Every structure is written in structure tokens, then in C-alpha cells.
Amino acid sequence: MTAWTLSGFGDEIDPEPAVQLAVLGALGARHIEVRSAWGTNVVELGDAQLDALAEAVDARGMAVSAVASPVGKVDVTTEDGGELDRLRAAVAAAHRLGSRYVRIFSFYRPAGVAPAEIRAAVLARMRAFAALAEDSGVVLLHENEKDIYGDVPQRVADLVEAVDSPALRVAWDNANFVQVGVRPYDDGYALLRPHLEYLQVKDAIAATAEVVPAGHGDGQLLRTLTALRDDGYAGFASLEPHLASQHELGGFSGPAEFGRAARAFVNLTASIGVHLR
């Protein structure tokens, strides 16, 4: 039987790590994706906070699947090198929390500026990010996000292939593709599958951009999951439901809605014979 490793964004559940871990554990997950704790973004957590978080995760017998940093969620035309410092902080957090993955983004652009106009600036920064990751022994996961350079499959592929580093891979998000007018499986799967290393789980309705549980929207989740199963995918599946609210730096669901999202995903994976561990 095909088995994937279930994880989830803890701060979608509650600001307190103890609650995050308890809910994830109750849903059968043994991993957590860390974006923030105690209301503080992961790149801003101090050493003592990281130590406390690592101890809480370990005490639960769990582990960290990825550090979900906000690196690259700024306007590339005004970025002055500070994102490299934030990436160093994210890498340090990943080392302390025992994860090899750090999520990043590929920069916003000003209104009226075409993606082609920022390509050179984005690639220069992403090459610097990848070099740091290679030196640090971590893998960067680029998430496709609305309004960044890598928001559609063609530009995600361009970015990863141009940088050409084993330390830069793809975190696939069906809902985010829907929100930029992409049919995820039809328009992007074959192009990005060679680079895909991590699955973020949410769905969305094309007409309204509303985020909904997996399988309830237009994100072609069932086709995507079936193809991943058939291709031998054996990595993480991380729940990021965004069912109560969403904003530039993330979203929130609360324990009940997070549980609803988890059950929807479990139903999909069970229907195609994928076991979540």
C-alpha cells in the first residue's frame, strides 16, 4: 500500500504549540509544519522559544516536516538583501527543529509590472537562496502563491530549472493554482512533477477563489493525488486549510475546521488506497 506522511500547519489550529500538537496528534499526524508559534513567525522566534518548541514536539513523539517561512513574500523591486537574512533565520530554525525543508516564495512585483520584467532580479535572489541552502544542508520548497513570480506552472518550472540546484524543489498547492486561473492537474502536473517534493493540501473554488476542504473545489485534487500515487510519491502531505480566514502571510482554521479539512483529505486518500501515517 502507498503511504504518505501526514503533517499540517500548526498555527492554522491555534497560536499555542501545545494545542497545535494535541490536535494534530488526535487527527493521526505525527508531524507538524511550523509557520508560527505563540503568535510569532518562525523567522522571528528567539533561541529560547525554538528550544521550547523543539522540546514540545519531542515530548509528543512528533517531528517537524518543514519550516514554513515567509521568505520571498516581498516586492522584489524594493528588496534590499534582507530576505537572505530572513532565510538564514529560517535555516537556523530548521536545524534546531530537526527539519530538512524550508518553504520560500519568489517575490511580488508592483502593479502594472509584467513578470518578465522581474525575472532577472528574482533569479539572482533565488540563486543566492539556493547557494545558502546547499551550504546549510537544507532543501528549499518553492510554494506557488498568487501574485508572486512563480504563481503559474510555467514560471515555477522556469524558476526551478534556471536556478538548477538540488536544494530548490517544489511545494505543490492546488488551491493556490486555482486562485490564479490554473487547472492544477491539466495545466501543471506533467510540467512540475519532476520537481515536486512536497504536497500542501487545500482546495479552492475557481469562480470565487474561496478555499474549501480537499475535493470540494476545482483543484483537481483527486486526479492529482491519484497521479502522485501512480508515480510513486512517498513524501509529506501537509494540511493548510485556510477555512476561517486567509491573509498575505497565511491563514487560520481553528480546531474544528482543521479537523473537517483533515477528514476530507483522509476520505480522498482512502478512496485511492493511500495510507496516511
Buried (B, 14 or more C-beta within 10 A) or exposed (E): EBEBBBBBBBBBBBBBBEEBBBBBBEBEBBBBBBBBBEEEBBBEBEEEBBEBBBEBBEEBEBBBBBBBBBBBBBEBEEBEEEBBEBBBBBBBBBBBBEBBBBBBBBBBBEEEEEBEEBBEBBBEBBBBBBBBBBEBEBBBBBBBBBBBBBBBBBBBBBBBEBBEBEBBBBBBBBBBBBBBEBBBBEBBBEEBBEBBBBBBBBBBBBEEBBBBBBBBBBBBBBBBBBBBBEEEBEBBBBBBBBBBEBEEEBBBBBBEBBBBBBEBBBEBBEEEEBEBE
